[in-house]
Amino acid sequence: MNEYHHQCKLMGSAFELIVGADSREQADFFLQKGIEEIQRIEQLLTEFNEESITSLINRQAGHDPVRVEPEVYDLLTRSIRISDMTQGAFDITVGPLKQLYKFRKGANTFPDKKVLREALNKVGYRHIAMLPDSKVVLKKEGMRISFAAIGKGYAADKVKQLWTKLGVTCGVVNASGDLTVIGKKADGSNWRAGIADPDHPESILLYTPLVNASIATSGDYEQYFIKNGIRYSHTINPLTGYPLTGVKSVTIVSPSAELSDALATAVYVMGPEVGMHLIDQVAAAQCIMIDSGNRLLFSKNISFENAQV
């Protein structure tokens, strides 16, 4: 068995698919099936296509319920469950707050407090009504949902599920550094994921092996700004409406890419004390955090055998 790689841009991210196969022809079949599955999910969940179910839900905010595909209904249900578990630190309705900031244009100004209050009034997962017959409605006009903090993880899990059904025993779905793996490498060794130094992303602080597991990182190492001596992330706290401070990166390892993706965002918002307390209650998840003072923090259930500098 050999490993075959394919790189492409999907869901607004650089994806790399790796699969173990006996031939190039077999690998191309597996890789194409994986690409098609990610493309299907992207068209289903994207905010940037007026025909997508996400766009339809957003257009109908404050108005009529929308009947959605069962898998979207289930994903929304799980998203709300994670919001409950994290006391709103994870929230797919954060969109109106993100619209207040122009970070990509280099503007580091904070919105007027009145404008911020108005936007916060349109944010809150509790304003998503899950109705019978797979119908969904956003209760307030101007609300928006986005699957940006969970969609890539969901897509990775779906590819893993598909590949496993097709008989793949060795593979990786890598969405810009967020990984889910099947089995071990073709040579029998463990897959490894690197935890980057937030101040020098090209440098790896430590590696953790992955076996049939998923890893996701949220942090400010790719996008941040410094204002009045304080380092701010481009990620917005859905509870306050302000950019995050105090943590540089959060990495979650769990059996599910979707769960790792969502919890990385939630713990990043919650911060070291509350976030680590949450992870210590989740038996299936492990956390590596780097705070603003560059301290490495580990959840109680992580083994240092799995975190090798």
N, C-alpha and C positions, 0 to 999 in steps of 0.2 A: 504494500500500500504506500502511495505517495501523497503528499499534500499539494493541493492546487489552490491558487489564490485568484480573486477577482476584486478589483477596486472600482467604485462608482459613487456618484453623488445621488442620494435618495433622501427624502424627507428633510431636505435642507442641510444634510450632514454628509461627511465623507464616510462611506461604508466600505469595509473590507470583509469579504466572505472567504472563508478557508474551509476546504473540505478534504477529507481523506478518501481516496478512491483507487481502484485497481487500474484505471486507464483515464486518459484525457477525455475520452468520449463520455465515460460514466460521470466524471467530475463536472463536465460542462452541463450535463443533464441536471445534476443536483444544484449547481450554481444558478442555472437559469430558473429553476423552480423557486429558489430562494429569492432571487431578484423580483420575479413576478409576484410573489407573496408580499414583499415590502411595497412594491408599486400599488398593489391592490389596497393595502391598508392606508398608504399615503393618500390615495384618491378618496378614500372613505372619511379620513379624519382631518385632512388639511383645512386650514383657515383661508387659504389663498386661492381656492377654486370656488366660485359662486355656486357651483352645482353640488358641492359636497354636503354631507349631512350636517357637519359642524356649522357651515355657513347658513344653512337653512334654519337650524336651531337659533343661531344668533339673530337672524333677521326677524324671527318670530318672538323675540324676547318681549315679555309683557303682553303678548297677544295669544295666539293659538298654539295648542300642543302640536308637536311633530311626532309622527310615527317613525321610529328608527329601526335599523337592522337589529336583530336580537344580540349580535356580538357587541354593537355599540351601546345598547341598553345595559348589557352586562358590564362593559368597561366603565360606563358612567356610574353604575352601582358600586363597583369596586373603588372607583375614585372617591366617591362620597364616603365609603367606609374608611378609607385611609385618611380622609379629612377629619372624620370623627376621631379616629385613633390618635391623630396628631394635633387635635384641638384647633384645627384650621390652619396649621402651618403649611400644609399642602392644600392647595385650593386651585382648581382648574378655572375659576372665574376671575382670576387676577388681572385679566386683560385691560379693563378700564384704567388701572393704575399704571400699567406699562406705557399706555398711550400718553401719560403726562410727562414722560422723560424722553429726551432726544440724545441719548448717550452716543449713538452711532454717528451723530453729526458733531460730536465733540463738545456739546453743551452740558455742563455739569451743574446746572441750576436746579433748585428744588421748587416744586410748584407752590403757588399761593395756598394758604391753609384752607380757604373757603373752597377752592377748586379741588383740593385733596379730599375734603369732607364729602363733596358731591360725588367724587369717584368712588370713595369707600362705600358709599351708600348703594352702589351698583355691584359691589363685590360681596361674595359670601355663598359658600356651597349649600347652605341651608335654603337658599332661594331657588335651588333646582328642584322641581317637582317631578318625581318619578311616578307616572300614572300607569294604570292597567293597559294591557294590549300594546306594550312596548312604546308607549307615548311619553314624551318629555316636554316640559315647558320651563323656560326661565321666567320667574315670576315678575321681575322688574324690567321695564323698558330700559334699554341701554346696556344691559348685561351682556357679557360675552364669555363663552367657554373656549378653552384652548387645551389640546392634549400634548402640548410641547414638553411638559415635564414627566410624561408617562408613555407617550405614543411610541417613541423609539424602543423602549423596553418591551412594550406590547408586541411590536413588530418582530423583535428579536426572539421573543418566546414563541411566536407563531411559526417563524422559520425553523426554530429548533424542533417544535412539535411536528412540522411537516417533514423535515429531514429524517427524524427518528422513525416516522411511519414508512419512509422510503428505504430504510435500512442503513442510514448513515450512522457510523459509530465513532467518528472522529471529525470534529468541525468547530468552527468559531464564527459567530456573527459579531463584528466589531463596528459599532456606530461611534466614530470619533473618540475612541478610547473606552467607551462603555461596552463591556464584553459579556457574551454568554457563550458557554462552551459545551460541547458534547464529548464525553469520554476523555481520552488522553490523546497526546500527539501521536503521529504515525509511528514514531520510534519507541512509544511506550512511556515516555516521560510526561510529566504534568505540563499542562498549559500554564503560563505565568503572566500575570498582569503587573505592570509597574505603577507605583504611586509617584507622581511627578512632584518636584519641588515647586511650590507655587510662585516663588520669586525667580526661578530659573526652570521653566517648563521643559527645557530640553534635557534636564538632569533628572535621574530617577533616584528617589530617596530609599525606596525599598521595593521588593517584589513579593507578591503573594501568589502561591499556586492555586489553580482552579481545577476542580474535577466535577463535571456536571453541575456547575454553579455559574452565577452571574455576578458582575461587579459594575458599579456605576459611581461616577464622581460628580459632585456639584462644587463649584468654587469660583473664585474671582481671578484665577491665574490667567485666564484668557482675556477677560474684560473687567477692568476696574478703573477707578479714578481716585485721586487724592485731593481733598478739599479741606482747608484749614488744618492740615496735618493728619487728617483722618482718612484711612483707606476705605472706600466704599465699593461694594460689588454692583454689577449691573442687574443683579437679581433683586426683586422687590419683595419686601415682607408684606404678605396679603393682609396682615392684621393691623399694621401701622401705616402702610403706604409708602414707607421710606426704603431706600437701598440698604442692604445688609452690611453690617460691620462686625468685627470681633472674631470672625472665622475666615480662614483662607481656602480651606477645602475640606470636603466630607466625602469619604468613600465608603460605600456599603457593599458587602458581599452577602448574597442570599441565594436560595435555589431558583429564584425567579428574576428575570431581567426587569419585568414590569415593577415588581416590588422594590428592587434595588434602585431603579430610576426614581420612583416616587419618594422613597424614604431618604435618599440622598438630598433631595430638595427640602424635604420636611425638616430633617435634622440640621441642615444648613441654616434654615430660618430659626429653629428653636435654640440654637447655640449649644455650647459645650455641656453645661450642667443638665439642662432639661433634655436636650437631644440624646446625650449618652444614657440618661436614666430611661428614656423610652426604649432605646436599642437593647438595654440590659433586660428589658421585659419581653423582648421578641426572641424566642429561642432560636429561630431559623436565621437570624440576621447578625452580622458582625459589622463593626464600624472602626475606621481609622480616620482621625480628624487632625487637622493642623490649624491651630488657633492663630490669632493675630500676632502673638509673640513667638511664632514658629515652634511651639511645643507640639510634639507628637502625642496624641491621646488615643487610647485603645479601649474599646468596650470590654466588659468583663469576660465575655464568652469567646473572645478571640484568642487563639493560641499563637504564642510567639514562634512556634514551629511553622506557622503559616504567614509570618511577617519577617522576612529575612532581609536585613540591610545589605 
